[in-house]
Amino acid sequence: MKKFDKERMLLAVAGPVLALAVAFALTAIVLLASGKNPVEPFSIMFEQATFSDIQVRIINQATLYYIAALAVAIGFRMNLFNIGVDGQYLLGAMMTAIVGAHVDLPSFLQIPLLLLTAICTGAFWAGIVGVLKVTRGVSEVVASIMLNAIATSVIGYLWLPDVFGVKVGNNNTTGEMAESGWIPGIDMGKAGEIYGLVLLAALLGVGYWIVLNRTRFGFDLRASGASETAAAASGVDPKRMVLTAMLISGGIAGLAGLPILLGDTHTYSLNFPTGIGFLGIGIALLGRNSPVGIAFAALLWAWLDKASPELDFHGYDKEIAVIMQGLIVLSVVVAYETVREWGLRRQQRRVGAEIAAGNVLGAGASADNNNVKKEVAG
């Protein structure tokens, strides 16, 4: 059993390590092909990670990535591709900003209200995808992509001055939120502040692991994702699990924008980060849907984002980081398939060896029985 656990752990680590190694190597080849030093950009970015202010920025950015990736991972565990996380994240942040700007309650009521607004908005938007899938068989990929576009249009409508929009120069905003809804950060001195909701991200990661690995619901979710037919035979309603998974995934996606909304900007404007949900897909893949793996992947992605601007001052394009992120996603798919096939071959060889050993033992036992019979007959 211990040997099997070690092999399983080795396979879990081998995929991400191989993907990162391939991505770094391919990026170096791209740099060589463009006549640039293939090593210096990496050393510059690694050096940036030693500065305290960059570290704070990396942690803050990773917090957003982590929550979005958890939302994606829940879908993956149910064998669902919730590509609509970005729309759910943006709409959740928009509605939270609107509520925060028009409602002013004491902090102990205001903050839970804002969290609940984000969760309900994201869950509602993802729930549409779930309902379409279980009732009409519509692919969650197609439905969520369409809803991403619709979410963008809804946000544009809500930004109108006659609705909830507030013009600040050339920028569209929802107006500043009431201070009772602001969440103070963790003061790091001159380095800045770490978003206070980094603690929420950590709690979500712990809750994700406990629910999926230590509860009956988590077992049903994973079983339904592995085989709907087998799950149905054991008494699980696959359609209910699909809808539930989409609701939970959307609810968490709605929270992804709150660390920066409640901890920094305090309004939803044209400058609000976009694309977080799409990046969460790559991060969840690299982290293999594990809360710890996703945390490391989110930090890696955030490091590439926050350390790369320095490359412009050394004659390199900061888009190198974007190239690497794309290569990581491609490498992850190839590396995981390679590791999976390698693991299957090892398992087949091990089973074959055990069967062969069993046959030898059986033949030996049969020979001993024949000898005993001859002795008794004699």
N, C-alpha and C positions, 0 to 999 in steps of 0.2 A: 504493500500500500504506500509506504514512504517513497519507494522508488517511482511509483506511478505519479505521486504528487510532485516529486522533483521534476519529472519529465514534463508534466503539465505546466509547471511554473516556467520551465525553460522555454517551452513553446510560446507561452504568453509574453515573455520578454523578448524572444528572438525576433518576432515580427516588427515591433517598433524600432528596435536597434538596427535591424537590417534596412528598414525603410529610411531611417535617418542617415545611415552610412551611404546609401545609394543617392539620396538627395544632396548630401554635401559633395559627393564625388561628381555628380552631374553638374552641380553649380560651379564647381572648380573648372570643369571642362568648358562650360560656357564662358567663364572668365578668360581662360586660356585662348579660346577661339576668338575673343574680342581683343586680344593682345594685352590683357591686364594680369596683374599678379593674382594667382588663384588662392593665396593664403592671407594676404594682408587685410582684405575686407573682413574676414572672420576674426582676425586678431583685434581689429578696430572695434567690432561689435562686442567681442568678449570684454574688452577693456571698458566699454561703456557700462557694462553690467556691474562693474565694481563701484560706480558712483551712486551715492545714496539717493539722490533725487531721481535718477533713472530707475533705481530699484523700486521706489515708491510708485512711479508711473507704470512699471511693469506689473506690479501687484494689482494696482487699480484696474488696468486694462484686462488682466487675467481674470479678475472677478466677473466682469461682464461675459467674457468668453466661457468661463466655467459654467455659469448658470445656463447659458444658451446651449452648451454642449450636453449638459445633463438632460435638458428637454429633448434634444435629438436622441440621446442614448436610450431614453425610456421607449421611444418609438422603435428604435433598433431592436431592443430586447423583445418586443412584441412582433418583430419582423415587419414593422411599418416604417416607411420613409417619410417622416414629417418634414418636408422641405419648406413648409410654411412657417417655420419658427421665426423667420425674419419679420414677416407681416404681423405675427402674434406679438412679437417683442415691441415693434414700433407702435402698434395700436394700443397695447397695454400701457406703454409709457405716455402716449398722447392722452388717453383717458384719465390716467393718474394725474397728469399735469393739470388738466382741466378741472378735475375735482379739487385738487390742491389749491388752485387759484380762486375757486368760488366757495369753498367751505373752510371755515376757520374754527376748529374745535380745539380743546386742550390737547396737548401732545399725546397723552395716553389714549386718546380716542382718535386723533387725527392720523397718527402713523398706522395703526391697524386698519383704519378705513382706506388709506391709500394702498396698503399692501393687498387688501381684499379687492379693491378696484382693479389692480393690475392682474391678479389671479383670475378673477371672474371674466375680465375682458379677453385675456389670452385663452382661457378655457372655452369661452363662447365661440371664439373664432375658429379654434381647432375642433370644437364640437360639431361645427357645420360639416367639416371634412369627414368626421367619424360617422355622422348620420347618413351622409351620402354614400359612404362605403358599405355600411351594414344594411341599408334599405334598398339601394339601387346598384350596388356593386361598382361604384365609381372609384377609379384608382385614386389613392390618397395623394399620389405625386401630382397628377393632373389637377385635382381639386384644390390642393394647397397652393400650387403655382398661380392658379387663377385668383385665389383669394388674396395672395400677396399683391397682385395688381389692384384688386378692389380695395384693399387696405390703404394703398397709396392714394387712391382717389378719395376715400373717406377722410383721410387725414387732410388732404387738400381742401375738402369742403369744410371741415371743422376749423380750418385756419382762416376762413373768410371773416372779415371784420364784423359782418352782420350775424355771425354765429358765435364762435368762441375766440376768434383771432384777435391779436393785439399787435399792431405794427410798431416796430422799434427801428426807425430808420428804414433801411431796405430789407430788414429781417422780419420774417413772420414768426410770431411767438404766441404762446397761450397766456402770457402775462406771468408775473412772478407769483410763485406759490406762497401761501401763508407760512410764516416762520415756524409755526407749531408742527409743520410737517417736515421740517428739515432734520436730517439725521447727522449729528456731528461726527467728524472723522477722528481717527487716531493720530494725534499730533506727533510727527517725527522731526520736529525742530525745523531747521533750514531746508530739510529735504522735502517738506510739505506734509500733507495729510493722506493717510490711507483711508479709503471709504469705510464708513462705519458698517455698511452692509456686507463687508467681507466676512463678517461673522455669520450672516444669513447664508452666504454661499457655502461656508463650511458646514453649517447645520443641514443644508439641503443635501450635501454630499453624504453625510452620515446617515440621514434619513433614507436616501436612495439605496444605500448598501443594506441597511436593516430591512427595509420593506421588500427588496428583491431577493434577499438571501435568507431571511429569518422569519418570513410570514407565509401563510397559506396563499394570500393574494399574490405575493411575488412568485411563488411556485406556479400558480395558475397562469400568471402572465407569461412566464418563461415557457411553460408547457404549451400554451396556445401559440406562442411565436414559433416554437419548434415544429409543432404539428397540430393543426386545428382539428383534424380527424381524431387523433389520439386523445386530445384534450376533451373533445365532445364525448368520446366513449367513457371517459372517467368522470363525467358529470359536470364539466365546465362548459359554460355558454361562450363560444368563441366570439360571437357578435357583441355580447356585453363586454367582453374583455377588450375588443377593438375600440369600442366607444369610450370605455373607461381610460384606456391607455392614451387615447387622443386628448381627452379632457385633462388628464394629469400633465401630459407633455405641454399642452397649450398653457395651462396654469403656470407652470414653471417658466415657460418662455415669456409670459407676461411680466415676470419679475426681473428679467435679464437687464432691463434698462434702468431699474430703480437705484442701483448704487450710484450712478452718475447723476441721475435726476434729483434724488433727495440729498445727495452728498456734495454736489458741485453746481450744476447749471440752474436748478430750481425753476426751470421752464423748459418747454419743448419748442425748439426753434429749428431753423434750417441747418444749424450747425450740429444738431444732434447726430451721434454716430449712426451710420447705416451699415448694413451688410453683416452685422454681428451674427445673425441667425445662420447665414450661409457659411461663415467661418466656423461656426459651431459644429457643422457637419464633419469637416476635416479633423477638428480637434477630437470629436467623439470617436472617429475612426482610428486616429493615432492612439488614443487612450484605451482602445478596445472596450469601450463602454464600462470601464472600471472607474469608480470615483477617484481613486489615487492616480491611475493612469491619465485620466482626463485633466487632473490638476497639473501634472507635469507638462502635458501637451499644451494646456492653456498658458502656462508660464513661458514655454518655448515660443508660442505664437506671439505673445505679448513682447517678449524680448526681441524678436525679429522686427516687430512694429516700432518699438521705442528706441532701439539701438541703431537702426538703419539710417535715420536722418543725418547722423554724423558722417556717413560715407560721402555725402555731397561736398564736404569740406576737404576731402582727401582725393578728389578726382575720380570717385566711383559713383555710380548711380544707385540711389537708395532702392530702386526697383529690384535690385538683386534679392532683397528680402521677399518681395512678392514672387519672384521666380522660384525661390527656394520653397515657399509655402505651397505653390502649385506642384512642384516636384515631389514634395513630401506626400501630398494627397495621392498622386499617381503611384509613387513608390509603395505607399501603404497597401494599396489594392493588390499590387503584384507580389509584395513581400508576404502578405498574409496568405495568399493563395499558395505561394511556394512553401511556406512553413506548414500550412495545412496538409498539403500533399506529402511533405516529408514526414509529418507526424503520423499520417495514415499508413505510410509504408513501414514505419517503425512498429506501429501497432500490429500490422499484418504479419511482420516477421516474428514479433514476440508471440502472437497467438499460434503461428505455425510451429514455432519451436516448442511451445507448451504442448501442442497436440502430438508432435513427434515424440516428446519425452513421455507423454502418457501412453502412447502406443508401445514404446519400448518397455515401460514398466508392466503394461498389460501382457505383453508377450512373455516377459520373464515370469510373471505370476502364473500364466497358463502352463509354462514348461514345468514349473515346480509342482503344480497340481497333477500333471501327467506322471511325473516321477513318483509322487506319493501313491497314486493309484496302482502303478506297477509293483511297488514294494508291497502294498497290501495284498495284491493278487498273488504275488509270489509266496 
